[in-house]
Amino acid sequence: MKIRVRSRLITALLATGMALPLCLPAATDSLHKTIHLGSNATVAGKPLQAGDYDLLVSGNQAKFESKGKVVAEVPCTWKTLPTKADHDVVLTSGAAVTEITFQGKTQAIDF
C-alpha cells in the first residue's frame, strides 16, 4: 500500500514539474509598460515622436500607443539577458529603436 501511494505521489510530482516549464514561456511573452523616448525615433521603419508611449507586447508583436491611439504595430523578438536589467532602457542605433530592456527582468525585446 505504501509503495503504491509513493508511486502515485512521485508520478504526480513529475507530471507537475514537467508541465511547469511549459507554462513559464507563456507568462513571459506578454507585457504592458510605459516607456519614454527622449527624441524622435523609428521602430521597424515607423516614425515615433519624442514622448511617452504605452508599449503592449503580445507574443512577437509590439504596439506603441500614444494618447489611446496605436502609433505603430511592429514585429519583435524576445531575448534572454544574462542578468536582470537595472532599468527600463530603450536602445537605439542612430534614430532606430533596436532593443528595449525592462527593469528587474531577464527578458528584452529586439526589433
N, C-alpha and C positions, 0 to 999 in steps of 0.2 A: 504494500500500500504506500509506504513512504517513498519508494523508488518511483512509482507511477506519478505521485504528486510532484516530486522533484523534477521529473522528466517534463511534465506539463509546464511547470514554472520556468524551467530553462528554455523550453520552446517558446513560451510567451515572451520572455525577456529578449531572446534572439530576434523574434519577429518584430518586436517594438524597436529594438536597436537598429535593425536593418531598414525599417521604414522611416526612422527619424532623419537620416541624411537626405532622403527623397523630399522631405518637407522643407528643409532649410533653404535650398536654392529658390523655391517659390517665394519665400519670405523676403529674400534679398533683391528680387528683380523688380520691385516697385518702390517708388519713393516720391515724396512731396516735400519740397524745400523752397524757401525764398532765397534767391541769390541776387547779388548786386554786380552790375557791370559799371566800372568807373569811366569807361569810354566806349564809343561806338565800336561794334564788332560784327563779325558774321559767324554763323554756325551752319555748317554744311552749305555754304553759299547764300544763306538767307540773312538779310541785314537785321541787326538788333541795335537799337539806340541805347545810349548810356542810361542806366536806371535800374530799378528793382523788377525782378521777374519771379513769378511762381513757376517753378520747374516741376513738372509732373513726369515721372519716368515709369513706364509700364512695359515690362519685357525689354525689347530692343527699340522702343520708340520714346523720344523725349519731346515734350511740349513745353514751349516757353509762352507763358501768359502774362499780359500786362493789362491792368485795369479790367480784368474779366474777359479779355479777348485773346484768342490764340494768335500769337505773332509768328511763331514758327513751330513746325512739327517735323522732326528730323530723325533719321535712324541713329542709333548709338550702340556701343558695345560695352558690356560690363567687364571690368578687370579687377583682379585682386592685387592689393598693395601689400608690400612686405610688412608694414606696420600700420597701426591706426593713424589716420590723418589728424594733425593737431588743429586744423581749422577747415572751414569750407573755403575752397580755393578754386577760382576759375583760371585755368591756364590757357594762354594764348600763344600763337606763333604769328607774328605780325599783328594783324587785327582779327585773326581767325581763332575762335574758341576750339581748342583741341582736346581738353580734358577738364572734368570737374571732380574734385575730391570733396568728401563730406566729413566734417568733424566727428571724431570718435568711431569712424567706420574704416574697415579694411577694403571696402568696395569703392570703385570710382567708375565714371563713365568716360569713354573715348568717343570722339567724333571723327 
